[in-house]
Amino acid sequence: MSGGSVSTTAESSATGNSERHVDTAEERYRRLVDVSPDPMCVHSDGRVVYVNPAGARGFGADSAEQLVGRPITDFVQPDSIGPMLTRILALSEEGDSSPASEAVLRRLDGSPLEVEAVSVLTSWDGEPAYQVIFRDLTAQKAAEATLRYQAALVNHVSDAIIATTADGVVASWNAAAAAIYRRPVERALGLPINEAVDGDVDLAGIVAGGGVVHATHRSADGCPVNVRLSVTPMGDGHVVLCSDYTARRRAEVHFESVVRSLHDGVVVLDRRGKPQSINPAARRILRLGSDGLVADYTSGALTFPVFNRRGVKIGDNELGSVKLMFANAPLENMVVGIGRADGSRAWLSVNCCLLDPDDAENSALLVSFADITEEHNVKADLTYQAHHDPLTGLPNRAQIEVRLVQAVTTDARSPAAVLFVDLDNLKAINDDLGHHAGDEALRETARRLRNSVRDDDFVGRLSGDEFVVLLYGSLDRPALEALTARMHGEFDKPIHFGGRLRKVSVSMGVTELSAEDERTVEDILRDADAAMYRAKILRAGTSFG
């Protein structure tokens, strides 16, 4: 482009016509440059002499006036100045142009502007000048950077990423695919995907079924590869993502084998208490003998009542058993009773922990338990025998004394009265009918005493033919006399001894208790015993008279 000056009137008419023709051509060219969408500038003698509107916008200026007159180096990054000089110095004839090359310019605000530029040797006001046409590469560079980042991800992720054509031919095979399938890129590209992964891959079918399946493929060396396969349509083909689950599956198989072989039961429960898995030992302990029962259990249709150590059922009105375990996990050696599928009761030593303690709100619960039913029952029998009379089944002397100690030493509920009961003429029964008859008389006495008192009252065998009854609640004198009369009435009927009838009777002594009572256990029993002897003597005298 030339900024030619206007000629004088002394020149010939032909020359004037020629100059007007040139001026007209330059004006037309200038107008074309001004409206060109390509950014352009002209610099001469190292300074900017012209910038078209697109170039002004490219440099971040409001108008060309902000740029014209300034050194061109103000708008070129230092690293790009040397290559720029090399390019323009290689231009020798007007109209020569440099090859398109990348450079970094600098906008008016100092920010970088990556461009592809072409320099053309021209003239401006009769002086050599350089016209620069450049194209903004910012968006292209950003896209290339994104593509490079995505390519780096594809090549560095641990999952196989495979792109296929519409007919299932491998078009892309990343480094992870090469590692997982032991097949380098050059041996995978162009193969049908079924051959590349040595497995059946129905791309369209997987997409139609939700896009994700688990499958077993084989690597190039024949080893099985367990993968989670995700297929997504992409353009005219598919992208296949294969996550290698081989090591995880191997660990799962190992874990499952160990759990199956355990003698202890193992159950995994979800937050609602529904079993997610159950091992054979748990099936055996819970008496889940059939597949139907197992299915009912795992579906939540079958539940087991749970009892605490005292045999009291943990019901919905209390903290439910599953909620209890979740709330207190980890738990160790918690003893519970459970009603099994066959109706029997088992006693279990339970351990439980959250499968994912870091996500306690959503974690499942791992419950393991040992069957301690036999041990528990033996212990319960020993405890029962230690506290009960083997002949009558009533609490023994030790339990009677425990109850009385509680009454005189604690704020626990105390009995209102203590009855000392003696079976009359036991020796005569033993002598006449034998000790078996005497034992039967004692058992029948225990049964009748138990039947004659209220549910909250206590009956125990002190020793030999002596029994103690603790009467609870509020009892005035008439109520106490009515109760003892009912107890005597229980013995109006004779007892059968091997086909023979024998009437038996009892003597009773009563001592009342109060909150201010300061007597010891021995004092209370002695007073009740003395009252019983007085009653016996009175009955004997009445009978004699």
Kinemage of the C-alpha trace (Angstrom):
@kinemage 1
@onewidth
@group {chain A} dominant
@subgroup {mainchain}
@vectorlist {calphas} color= white
{ca met a 1} P 0.000 0.000 0.000
{ca ser a 2} L 1.324 3.496 -0.870
{ca gly a 3} L 0.231 6.792 0.648
{ca gly a 4} L 1.198 8.691 -2.622
{ca ser a 5} L 1.126 12.521 -2.637
{ca val a 6} L -0.969 14.618 -5.061
{ca ser a 7} L 1.006 15.967 -8.224
{ca thr a 8} L 1.238 19.759 -9.250
{ca thr a 9} L -0.856 21.512 -11.996
{ca ala a 10} L 2.307 22.267 -14.090
{ca glu a 11} L 2.603 18.652 -14.995
{ca ser a 12} L 1.218 17.425 -18.297
{ca ser a 13} L -2.399 16.526 -18.698
{ca ala a 14} L -1.424 12.899 -19.375
{ca thr a 15} L 0.508 12.749 -16.157
{ca gly a 16} L -2.416 14.264 -14.295
{ca asn a 17} L -4.806 11.732 -15.722
{ca ser a 18} L -2.428 8.928 -14.714
{ca glu a 19} L -2.079 10.196 -11.142
{ca arg a 20} L -5.853 10.603 -10.801
{ca his a 21} L -6.199 7.003 -11.960
{ca val a 22} L -3.665 5.808 -9.354
{ca asp a 23} L -5.251 7.872 -6.615
{ca thr a 24} L -8.619 6.372 -7.444
{ca ala a 25} L -7.196 2.803 -7.321
{ca glu a 26} L -5.454 3.487 -3.993
{ca glu a 27} L -8.605 4.945 -2.540
{ca arg a 28} L -10.555 1.888 -3.581
{ca tyr a 29} L -7.860 -0.383 -2.055
{ca arg a 30} L -7.850 1.678 1.113
{ca arg a 31} L -11.585 1.363 1.446
{ca leu a 32} L -11.349 -2.417 0.947
{ca val a 33} L -8.666 -2.658 3.611
{ca asp a 34} L -10.689 -0.538 5.993
{ca val a 35} L -13.701 -2.872 5.812
{ca ser a 36} L -11.675 -6.093 5.716
{ca pro a 37} L -12.483 -8.467 8.594
{ca asp a 38} L -8.779 -9.425 8.739
{ca pro a 39} L -6.736 -7.308 11.187
{ca met a 40} L -4.041 -5.332 9.310
{ca cys a 41} L -1.441 -2.721 10.114
{ca val a 42} L 1.394 -0.954 8.261
{ca his a 43} L 4.660 0.070 9.857
{ca ser a 44} L 7.427 2.110 8.269
{ca asp a 45} L 10.762 3.056 9.719
{ca gly a 46} L 9.796 1.139 12.867
{ca arg a 47} L 6.562 3.011 13.573
{ca val a 48} L 2.916 2.243 12.998
{ca val a 49} L 1.541 4.375 10.131
{ca tyr a 50} L -1.798 2.679 9.525
{ca val a 51} L -4.196 0.277 11.282
{ca asn a 52} L -7.529 -0.852 9.871
{ca pro a 53} L -10.589 -1.032 12.183
{ca ala a 54} L -10.299 -4.827 12.583
{ca gly a 55} L -6.656 -4.377 13.565
{ca ala a 56} L -7.548 -1.696 16.115
{ca arg a 57} L -10.063 -4.047 17.706
{ca gly a 58} L -7.502 -6.828 17.707
{ca phe a 59} L -5.034 -4.647 19.598
{ca gly a 60} L -7.750 -3.653 22.070
{ca ala a 61} L -7.905 -0.028 20.940
{ca asp a 62} L -10.987 2.140 20.529
{ca ser a 63} L -9.577 3.680 17.349
{ca ala a 64} L -6.493 3.604 15.113
{ca glu a 65} L -5.391 6.998 16.498
{ca gln a 66} L -4.392 5.225 19.737
{ca leu a 67} L -1.856 3.153 17.790
{ca val a 68} L -0.578 5.208 14.856
{ca gly a 69} L 2.807 6.835 15.465
{ca arg a 70} L 3.913 4.425 18.163
{ca pro a 71} L 6.891 2.046 17.692
{ca ile a 72} L 5.794 -1.275 16.274
{ca thr a 73} L 7.829 -3.009 18.996
{ca asp a 74} L 5.322 -1.670 21.549
{ca phe a 75} L 2.898 -4.207 20.111
{ca val a 76} L 5.198 -7.240 19.790
{ca gln a 77} L 6.208 -9.476 22.693
{ca pro a 78} L 10.000 -9.367 23.179
{ca asp a 79} L 10.423 -13.040 22.286
{ca ser a 80} L 8.709 -12.450 18.932
{ca ile a 81} L 10.673 -9.330 17.893
{ca gly a 82} L 13.741 -11.222 16.668
{ca pro a 83} L 11.814 -13.686 14.465
{ca met a 84} L 9.760 -10.752 13.101
{ca leu a 85} L 12.876 -8.850 12.016
{ca thr a 86} L 14.289 -11.976 10.424
{ca arg a 87} L 11.133 -12.418 8.372
{ca ile a 88} L 10.843 -8.834 7.094
{ca leu a 89} L 14.558 -8.445 6.327
{ca ala a 90} L 14.262 -11.431 4.038
{ca leu a 91} L 11.798 -9.439 1.859
{ca ser a 92} L 13.683 -7.619 -0.965
{ca glu a 93} L 11.152 -6.667 -3.666
{ca glu a 94} L 7.951 -4.723 -3.214
{ca gly a 95} L 5.120 -7.229 -3.075
{ca asp a 96} L 7.267 -9.979 -1.483
{ca ser a 97} L 5.509 -11.705 1.406
{ca ser a 98} L 6.738 -13.878 4.267
{ca pro a 99} L 5.377 -17.330 4.998
{ca ala a 100} L 2.558 -17.420 7.506
{ca ser a 101} L 4.120 -17.874 10.960
{ca glu a 102} L 3.022 -17.686 14.561
{ca ala a 103} L 3.916 -14.753 16.754
{ca val a 104} L 2.847 -13.204 20.032
{ca leu a 105} L 1.725 -9.590 19.829
{ca arg a 106} L 0.836 -7.351 22.712
{ca arg a 107} L -2.500 -5.578 23.082
{ca leu a 108} L -2.825 -2.005 24.214
{ca asp a 109} L -3.455 -3.163 27.796
{ca gly a 110} L -0.322 -5.364 27.720
{ca ser a 111} L -2.109 -8.713 27.427
{ca pro a 112} L -0.681 -11.251 24.927
{ca leu a 113} L -2.304 -11.883 21.556
{ca glu a 114} L -1.315 -15.102 19.821
{ca val a 115} L -1.563 -14.685 16.053
{ca glu a 116} L -0.615 -16.161 12.722
{ca ala a 117} L 0.976 -13.279 10.728
{ca val a 118} L 2.062 -12.565 7.139
{ca ser a 119} L 4.318 -9.567 6.313
{ca val a 120} L 4.261 -7.944 2.846
{ca leu a 121} L 6.926 -5.485 1.618
{ca thr a 122} L 5.155 -2.335 0.342
{ca ser a 123} L 5.667 1.448 0.466
{ca trp a 124} L 4.112 4.320 2.374
{ca asp a 125} L 4.610 7.932 1.228
{ca gly a 126} L 7.400 6.711 -1.023
{ca glu a 127} L 9.235 4.971 1.820
{ca pro a 128} L 9.639 1.207 2.303
{ca ala a 129} L 6.933 -0.143 4.599
{ca tyr a 130} L 5.577 -3.475 5.774
{ca gln a 131} L 1.979 -4.461 5.716
{ca val a 132} L 1.113 -7.075 8.376
{ca ile a 133} L -1.997 -9.226 8.094
{ca phe a 134} L -2.650 -11.354 11.193
{ca arg a 135} L -5.213 -13.856 12.422
{ca asp a 136} L -6.171 -14.178 16.109
{ca leu a 137} L -5.277 -17.702 17.322
{ca thr a 138} L -6.544 -17.278 20.924
{ca ala a 139} L -9.627 -19.507 20.560
{ca gln a 140} L -7.717 -22.057 18.487
{ca lys a 141} L -4.895 -22.214 21.052
{ca ala a 142} L -7.393 -22.652 23.867
{ca ala a 143} L -9.118 -25.471 21.973
{ca glu a 144} L -5.760 -27.105 21.254
{ca ala a 145} L -4.817 -26.857 24.917
{ca thr a 146} L -8.113 -28.452 25.880
{ca leu a 147} L -7.570 -31.230 23.377
{ca arg a 148} L -4.034 -31.794 24.647
{ca tyr a 149} L -5.350 -31.943 28.226
{ca gln a 150} L -8.078 -34.384 27.239
{ca ala a 151} L -5.575 -36.481 25.336
{ca ala a 152} L -3.291 -36.498 28.362
{ca leu a 153} L -6.178 -37.602 30.557
{ca val a 154} L -7.129 -40.355 28.154
{ca asn a 155} L -3.548 -41.601 28.070
{ca his a 156} L -2.944 -41.359 31.813
{ca val a 157} L -6.187 -42.609 33.361
{ca ser a 158} L -6.236 -46.130 34.760
{ca asp a 159} L -9.384 -47.115 32.825
{ca ala a 160} L -9.288 -48.384 29.270
{ca ile a 161} L -10.864 -45.862 26.870
{ca ile a 162} L -11.645 -47.287 23.459
{ca ala a 163} L -13.274 -45.443 20.563
{ca thr a 164} L -14.935 -47.470 17.825
{ca thr a 165} L -16.525 -46.823 14.488
{ca ala a 166} L -20.232 -47.396 13.941
{ca asp a 167} L -19.560 -51.029 13.004
{ca gly a 168} L -17.423 -51.682 16.115
{ca val a 169} L -13.890 -51.321 14.710
{ca val a 170} L -11.320 -49.926 17.171
{ca ala a 171} L -10.358 -46.380 16.174
{ca ser a 172} L -8.662 -45.297 19.417
{ca trp a 173} L -6.930 -47.358 22.101
{ca asn a 174} L -5.360 -45.583 25.078
{ca ala a 175} L -2.379 -46.612 27.191
{ca ala a 176} L -4.590 -48.118 29.908
{ca ala a 177} L -6.325 -50.319 27.325
{ca ala a 178} L -2.912 -51.502 26.166
{ca ala a 179} L -1.924 -52.335 29.760
{ca ile a 180} L -5.203 -54.006 30.776
{ca tyr a 181} L -5.529 -56.151 27.647
{ca arg a 182} L -1.761 -56.657 27.116
{ca arg a 183} L -2.250 -55.463 23.550
{ca pro a 184} L -0.261 -52.461 22.227
{ca val a 185} L -1.952 -49.734 20.250
{ca glu a 186} L -0.608 -50.850 16.876
{ca arg a 187} L -2.052 -54.346 17.376
{ca ala a 188} L -5.467 -53.063 18.473
{ca leu a 189} L -6.297 -50.330 15.975
{ca gly a 190} L -8.445 -51.598 13.123
{ca leu a 191} L -9.554 -54.762 14.959
{ca pro a 192} L -13.211 -55.435 15.733
{ca ile a 193} L -13.665 -54.659 19.421
{ca asn a 194} L -14.735 -58.249 20.154
{ca glu a 195} L -11.308 -59.403 18.955
{ca ala a 196} L -9.399 -56.596 20.659
{ca val a 197} L -10.846 -57.446 24.087
{ca asp a 198} L -11.394 -61.159 23.347
{ca gly a 199} L -14.979 -61.034 24.542
{ca asp a 200} L -18.512 -60.490 23.333
{ca val a 201} L -19.294 -56.754 23.266
{ca asp a 202} L -22.734 -55.881 21.908
{ca leu a 203} L -22.364 -52.110 21.763
{ca ala a 204} L -25.932 -51.311 20.734
{ca gly a 205} L -27.351 -53.848 23.183
{ca ile a 206} L -25.378 -52.424 26.102
{ca val a 207} L -26.534 -48.884 25.263
{ca ala a 208} L -30.144 -50.071 25.044
{ca gly a 209} L -29.800 -51.843 28.399
{ca gly a 210} L -28.637 -48.754 30.268
{ca gly a 211} L -25.051 -48.429 29.102
{ca val a 212} L -23.280 -50.417 31.835
{ca val a 213} L -22.535 -54.143 32.198
{ca his a 214} L -20.025 -56.343 34.003
{ca ala a 215} L -18.145 -58.787 31.810
{ca thr a 216} L -15.146 -61.072 31.645
{ca his a 217} L -12.730 -60.492 28.766
{ca arg a 218} L -9.315 -61.976 28.084
{ca ser a 219} L -5.996 -60.244 27.641
{ca ala a 220} L -3.695 -61.020 24.729
{ca asp a 221} L -1.878 -63.567 26.893
{ca gly a 222} L -5.143 -65.396 27.675
{ca cys a 223} L -5.642 -64.219 31.252
{ca pro a 224} L -9.226 -63.372 32.327
{ca val a 225} L -9.999 -59.686 32.804
{ca asn a 226} L -13.055 -58.733 34.899
{ca val a 227} L -14.315 -55.340 33.785
{ca arg a 228} L -17.126 -52.880 34.314
{ca leu a 229} L -18.064 -51.886 30.773
{ca ser a 230} L -19.648 -48.496 30.023
{ca val a 231} L -20.699 -47.699 26.439
{ca thr a 232} L -21.704 -44.252 25.162
{ca pro a 233} L -22.709 -43.351 21.591
{ca met a 234} L -20.381 -40.688 20.180
{ca gly a 235} L -20.757 -39.259 16.681
{ca asp a 236} L -20.809 -42.122 14.218
{ca gly a 237} L -19.377 -44.611 16.696
{ca his a 238} L -19.064 -45.423 20.387
{ca val a 239} L -16.766 -44.703 23.287
{ca val a 240} L -16.172 -47.718 25.511
{ca leu a 241} L -14.868 -47.283 29.060
{ca cys a 242} L -13.516 -50.454 30.698
{ca ser a 243} L -12.713 -50.367 34.438
{ca asp a 244} L -10.486 -53.268 35.447
{ca tyr a 245} L -12.131 -55.078 38.373
{ca thr a 246} L -9.873 -58.139 38.169
{ca ala a 247} L -7.977 -57.496 41.414
{ca arg a 248} L -11.145 -56.395 43.182
{ca arg a 249} L -13.033 -59.444 41.976
{ca arg a 250} L -10.153 -61.684 43.080
{ca ala a 251} L -10.337 -60.077 46.526
{ca glu a 252} L -14.122 -60.498 46.585
{ca val a 253} L -13.844 -64.186 45.711
{ca his a 254} L -11.198 -64.632 48.408
{ca phe a 255} L -13.356 -62.789 50.952
{ca glu a 256} L -16.447 -64.765 49.993
{ca ser a 257} L -14.526 -68.043 50.362
{ca val a 258} L -13.293 -67.035 53.806
{ca val a 259} L -16.746 -65.904 54.940
{ca arg a 260} L -18.341 -69.125 53.638
{ca ser a 261} L -15.873 -71.232 55.602
{ca leu a 262} L -16.315 -69.376 58.902
{ca his a 263} L -17.935 -71.229 61.803
{ca asp a 264} L -19.489 -67.948 62.963
{ca gly a 265} L -22.514 -66.492 61.225
{ca val a 266} L -21.946 -63.369 59.142
{ca val a 267} L -24.755 -61.121 57.898
{ca val a 268} L -24.567 -57.682 56.254
{ca leu a 269} L -27.599 -55.478 57.009
{ca asp a 270} L -28.718 -52.296 55.306
{ca arg a 271} L -30.077 -49.312 57.243
{ca arg a 272} L -33.569 -50.848 57.356
{ca gly a 273} L -32.255 -54.117 58.775
{ca lys a 274} L -32.706 -55.990 55.495
{ca pro a 275} L -29.934 -58.572 54.898
{ca gln a 276} L -27.717 -57.912 51.895
{ca ser a 277} L -25.678 -61.091 52.292
{ca ile a 278} L -25.629 -64.125 54.583
{ca asn a 279} L -23.073 -66.914 54.943
{ca pro a 280} L -23.782 -70.659 55.374
{ca ala a 281} L -22.975 -70.603 59.105
{ca ala a 282} L -25.625 -67.909 59.654
{ca arg a 283} L -28.122 -70.036 57.716
{ca arg a 284} L -27.328 -72.975 59.988
{ca ile a 285} L -27.493 -70.999 63.241
{ca leu a 286} L -30.747 -69.241 62.278
{ca arg a 287} L -32.257 -72.522 61.041
{ca leu a 288} L -32.736 -71.208 57.499
{ca gly a 289} L -32.783 -74.723 56.141
{ca ser a 290} L -34.437 -74.041 52.787
{ca asp a 291} L -33.910 -71.647 49.912
{ca gly a 292} L -37.437 -70.388 50.489
{ca leu a 293} L -36.645 -69.332 54.046
{ca val a 294} L -33.415 -67.694 52.904
{ca ala a 295} L -35.323 -65.789 50.223
{ca asp a 296} L -37.913 -64.679 52.797
{ca tyr a 297} L -35.157 -63.551 55.127
{ca thr a 298} L -33.188 -61.593 52.548
{ca ser a 299} L -36.378 -60.003 51.172
{ca gly a 300} L -37.360 -58.833 54.635
{ca ala a 301} L -40.477 -61.034 54.759
{ca leu a 302} L -39.008 -63.116 57.611
{ca thr a 303} L -37.960 -61.456 60.872
{ca phe a 304} L -36.619 -62.862 64.129
{ca pro a 305} L -37.745 -61.686 67.583
{ca val a 306} L -34.788 -60.529 69.684
{ca phe a 307} L -34.477 -60.780 73.468
{ca asn a 308} L -32.142 -59.186 75.978
{ca arg a 309} L -30.139 -61.133 78.562
{ca arg a 310} L -33.152 -61.292 80.884
{ca gly a 311} L -35.257 -62.862 78.155
{ca val a 312} L -37.332 -59.705 77.623
{ca lys a 313} L -38.226 -59.111 73.981
{ca ile a 314} L -36.746 -56.007 72.395
{ca gly a 315} L -39.861 -54.663 70.685
{ca asp a 316} L -40.938 -51.665 68.661
{ca asn a 317} L -41.812 -49.819 71.855
{ca glu a 318} L -38.134 -49.898 72.784
{ca leu a 319} L -35.016 -49.172 70.763
{ca gly a 320} L -35.270 -51.781 67.991
{ca ser a 321} L -32.514 -54.377 67.808
{ca val a 322} L -31.155 -53.166 64.454
{ca lys a 323} L -31.273 -49.512 65.529
{ca leu a 324} L -29.534 -50.528 68.731
{ca met a 325} L -26.693 -52.170 66.826
{ca phe a 326} L -26.307 -49.293 64.356
{ca ala a 327} L -26.356 -46.722 67.150
{ca asn a 328} L -23.753 -48.531 69.260
{ca ala a 329} L -21.474 -50.000 66.585
{ca pro a 330} L -18.849 -51.189 67.031
{ca leu a 331} L -20.182 -53.699 69.557
{ca glu a 332} L -18.346 -56.695 70.955
{ca asn a 333} L -19.721 -59.821 72.588
{ca met a 334} L -23.262 -58.531 73.025
{ca val a 335} L -25.380 -61.463 74.201
{ca val a 336} L -28.906 -61.608 72.771
{ca gly a 337} L -31.561 -64.234 72.392
{ca ile a 338} L -33.227 -64.767 69.041
{ca gly a 339} L -36.303 -66.690 67.988
{ca arg a 340} L -35.178 -68.839 65.059
{ca ala a 341} L -37.052 -69.799 61.915
{ca asp a 342} L -38.047 -73.183 63.404
{ca gly a 343} L -39.482 -71.565 66.543
{ca ser a 344} L -36.596 -72.457 68.863
{ca arg a 345} L -34.591 -69.849 70.729
{ca ala a 346} L -30.865 -69.398 70.248
{ca trp a 347} L -28.468 -67.327 72.299
{ca leu a 348} L -25.825 -65.484 70.327
{ca ser a 349} L -22.645 -63.602 71.126
{ca val a 350} L -22.831 -60.752 68.628
{ca asn a 351} L -20.139 -58.456 67.239
{ca cys a 352} L -20.989 -55.708 64.790
{ca cys a 353} L -19.284 -52.804 63.071
{ca leu a 354} L -20.051 -50.345 60.289
{ca leu a 355} L -18.694 -51.361 56.900
{ca asp a 356} L -17.819 -47.729 56.182
{ca pro a 357} L -17.172 -45.840 59.458
{ca asp a 358} L -16.343 -42.688 57.481
{ca asp a 359} L -19.928 -42.592 56.188
{ca ala a 360} L -21.803 -43.623 59.310
{ca glu a 361} L -25.115 -42.181 58.083
{ca asn a 362} L -25.259 -44.472 55.047
{ca ser a 363} L -22.999 -47.406 55.884
{ca ala a 364} L -24.258 -50.982 56.005
{ca leu a 365} L -23.664 -53.034 59.165
{ca leu a 366} L -21.483 -56.144 59.361
{ca val a 367} L -22.854 -58.505 62.011
{ca ser a 368} L -21.010 -61.640 63.083
{ca phe a 369} L -22.294 -63.976 65.770
{ca ala a 370} L -21.388 -67.214 67.516
{ca asp a 371} L -24.004 -69.697 68.726
{ca ile a 372} L -23.616 -69.874 72.529
{ca thr a 373} L -27.019 -71.481 73.159
{ca glu a 374} L -25.605 -74.571 74.866
{ca glu a 375} L -23.195 -72.566 76.990
{ca his a 376} L -25.923 -70.061 77.884
{ca asn a 377} L -28.413 -72.783 78.814
{ca val a 378} L -25.867 -74.617 80.974
{ca lys a 379} L -25.015 -71.378 82.737
{ca ala a 380} L -28.711 -70.553 83.135
{ca asp a 381} L -29.354 -74.028 84.576
{ca leu a 382} L -26.491 -73.656 87.038
{ca thr a 383} L -27.743 -70.217 88.036
{ca tyr a 384} L -31.255 -71.572 88.442
{ca gln a 385} L -30.054 -74.494 90.545
{ca ala a 386} L -27.995 -72.181 92.708
{ca his a 387} L -31.067 -70.069 93.469
{ca his a 388} L -33.872 -72.645 93.556
{ca asp a 389} L -34.876 -75.661 95.559
{ca pro a 390} L -34.467 -78.755 93.327
{ca leu a 391} L -37.447 -80.566 94.862
{ca thr a 392} L -40.158 -77.891 94.683
{ca gly a 393} L -38.667 -75.464 92.132
{ca leu a 394} L -39.219 -72.576 94.556
{ca pro a 395} L -36.524 -70.010 95.313
{ca asn a 396} L -34.219 -71.359 98.013
{ca arg a 397} L -33.011 -69.954 101.337
{ca ala a 398} L -30.339 -67.831 99.615
{ca gln a 399} L -32.970 -66.115 97.471
{ca ile a 400} L -35.260 -65.583 100.447
{ca glu a 401} L -32.442 -63.861 102.301
{ca val a 402} L -31.552 -61.748 99.236
{ca arg a 403} L -35.145 -60.507 99.062
{ca leu a 404} L -35.186 -59.664 102.763
{ca val a 405} L -31.779 -57.953 102.608
{ca gln a 406} L -33.101 -55.778 99.792
{ca ala a 407} L -36.111 -54.945 101.900
{ca val a 408} L -34.090 -53.748 104.916
{ca thr a 409} L -31.060 -52.159 103.210
{ca thr a 410} L -32.321 -50.492 100.011
{ca asp a 411} L -35.114 -48.246 98.823
{ca ala a 412} L -36.461 -51.082 96.663
{ca arg a 413} L -40.067 -52.162 96.977
{ca ser a 414} L -40.437 -53.901 100.351
{ca pro a 415} L -42.956 -56.575 101.395
{ca ala a 416} L -45.765 -55.572 103.710
{ca ala a 417} L -45.606 -58.835 105.653
{ca val a 418} L -43.546 -62.001 106.025
{ca leu a 419} L -45.258 -65.374 106.524
{ca phe a 420} L -43.453 -68.343 108.005
{ca val a 421} L -45.240 -71.537 106.863
{ca asp a 422} L -44.639 -74.997 108.262
{ca leu a 423} L -46.047 -78.246 106.827
{ca asp a 424} L -47.688 -80.108 109.713
{ca asn a 425} L -46.871 -83.770 110.390
{ca leu a 426} L -44.347 -84.290 107.567
{ca lys a 427} L -42.550 -86.891 109.698
{ca ala a 428} L -45.739 -88.914 110.073
{ca ile a 429} L -46.248 -88.931 106.295
{ca asn a 430} L -42.668 -90.108 105.766
{ca asp a 431} L -43.070 -92.837 108.401
{ca asp a 432} L -46.460 -94.052 107.195
{ca leu a 433} L -46.145 -93.691 103.419
{ca gly a 434} L -42.422 -93.366 102.726
{ca his a 435} L -40.126 -90.534 101.745
{ca his a 436} L -41.533 -90.430 98.218
{ca ala a 437} L -44.864 -89.470 99.728
{ca gly a 438} L -43.120 -86.881 101.883
{ca asp a 439} L -41.485 -85.384 98.799
{ca glu a 440} L -44.816 -85.296 97.025
{ca ala a 441} L -46.374 -83.563 100.061
{ca leu a 442} L -43.676 -80.893 99.916
{ca arg a 443} L -44.144 -80.368 96.156
{ca glu a 444} L -47.921 -80.126 96.551
{ca thr a 445} L -47.537 -77.692 99.449
{ca ala a 446} L -45.309 -75.484 97.289
{ca arg a 447} L -47.834 -75.578 94.436
{ca arg a 448} L -50.786 -74.712 96.668
{ca leu a 449} L -48.945 -71.873 98.367
{ca arg a 450} L -48.017 -70.438 94.985
{ca asn a 451} L -51.629 -70.722 93.794
{ca ser a 452} L -53.006 -68.993 96.848
{ca val a 453} L -50.977 -65.771 96.667
{ca arg a 454} L -50.938 -62.933 94.150
{ca asp a 455} L -48.632 -62.684 91.138
{ca asp a 456} L -46.409 -60.081 92.783
{ca asp a 457} L -45.963 -62.071 95.965
{ca phe a 458} L -42.966 -64.324 96.641
{ca val a 459} L -42.911 -67.937 97.855
{ca gly a 460} L -39.669 -69.725 98.788
{ca arg a 461} L -38.624 -72.926 100.572
{ca leu a 462} L -36.476 -72.145 103.593
{ca ser a 463} L -35.539 -75.718 104.506
{ca gly a 464} L -37.156 -79.091 105.246
{ca asp a 465} L -40.847 -78.498 105.812
{ca glu a 466} L -40.485 -74.701 106.204
{ca phe a 467} L -41.574 -72.118 103.645
{ca val a 468} L -41.476 -68.314 103.580
{ca val a 469} L -44.001 -66.076 101.809
{ca leu a 470} L -43.367 -62.371 101.195
{ca leu a 471} L -46.557 -60.394 100.696
{ca tyr a 472} L -46.182 -57.121 98.767
{ca gly a 473} L -48.441 -54.116 98.414
{ca ser a 474} L -50.662 -52.330 100.887
{ca leu a 475} L -52.322 -54.792 103.267
{ca asp a 476} L -54.414 -53.833 106.267
{ca arg a 477} L -55.256 -56.339 108.991
{ca pro a 478} L -58.559 -57.571 107.420
{ca ala a 479} L -56.917 -58.034 104.032
{ca leu a 480} L -54.031 -59.928 105.625
{ca glu a 481} L -56.393 -62.192 107.547
{ca ala a 482} L -58.409 -62.860 104.371
{ca leu a 483} L -55.272 -63.804 102.473
{ca thr a 484} L -54.032 -66.220 105.153
{ca ala a 485} L -57.483 -67.731 105.340
{ca arg a 486} L -57.434 -68.357 101.590
{ca met a 487} L -54.020 -69.974 101.919
{ca his a 488} L -55.331 -72.334 104.629
{ca gly a 489} L -58.318 -73.064 102.412
{ca glu a 490} L -55.990 -74.416 99.710
{ca phe a 491} L -55.244 -77.348 102.052
{ca asp a 492} L -58.860 -78.393 102.662
{ca lys a 493} L -58.561 -80.965 99.897
{ca pro a 494} L -56.554 -84.126 100.648
{ca ile a 495} L -53.482 -85.155 98.671
{ca his a 496} L -53.312 -88.362 96.607
{ca phe a 497} L -50.393 -90.593 97.551
{ca gly a 498} L -50.303 -93.599 95.236
{ca gly a 499} L -54.050 -94.163 95.395
{ca arg a 500} L -54.312 -93.203 99.051
{ca leu a 501} L -55.734 -89.907 100.281
{ca arg a 502} L -54.153 -87.988 103.090
{ca lys a 503} L -55.178 -84.594 104.379
{ca val a 504} L -52.353 -82.195 105.151
{ca ser a 505} L -52.308 -78.844 106.912
{ca val a 506} L -49.938 -75.960 107.456
{ca ser a 507} L -49.209 -73.600 110.304
{ca met a 508} L -48.514 -69.941 109.553
{ca gly a 509} L -46.919 -67.123 111.450
{ca val a 510} L -47.062 -63.519 110.286
{ca thr a 511} L -44.850 -60.550 111.023
{ca glu a 512} L -45.680 -57.220 109.458
{ca leu a 513} L -43.044 -54.834 108.069
{ca ser a 514} L -42.997 -51.039 107.878
{ca ala a 515} L -40.774 -48.381 106.370
{ca glu a 516} L -39.410 -47.609 109.860
{ca asp a 517} L -38.624 -51.265 110.598
{ca glu a 518} L -35.041 -51.570 111.921
{ca arg a 519} L -34.933 -55.342 112.356
{ca thr a 520} L -32.302 -57.470 110.666
{ca val a 521} L -33.122 -60.350 108.330
{ca glu a 522} L -32.474 -62.811 111.161
{ca asp a 523} L -34.787 -60.851 113.467
{ca ile a 524} L -37.585 -60.844 110.893
{ca leu a 525} L -37.324 -64.584 110.237
{ca arg a 526} L -37.101 -65.320 113.956
{ca asp a 527} L -40.193 -63.236 114.686
{ca ala a 528} L -42.133 -64.895 111.861
{ca asp a 529} L -40.993 -68.347 113.063
{ca ala a 530} L -42.093 -67.576 116.614
{ca ala a 531} L -45.484 -66.434 115.342
{ca met a 532} L -45.788 -69.687 113.385
{ca tyr a 533} L -45.074 -71.780 116.515
{ca arg a 534} L -47.664 -69.853 118.455
{ca ala a 535} L -50.156 -70.513 115.670
{ca lys a 536} L -49.201 -74.222 115.626
{ca ile a 537} L -49.671 -74.532 119.350
{ca leu a 538} L -52.967 -72.685 119.109
{ca arg a 539} L -54.143 -75.018 116.327
{ca ala a 540} L -53.006 -78.046 118.285
{ca gly a 541} L -54.837 -76.813 121.354
{ca thr a 542} L -57.952 -76.121 119.387
{ca ser a 543} L -57.768 -79.543 117.814
{ca phe a 544} L -57.165 -81.194 121.175
{ca gly a 545} L -60.035 -79.343 122.795
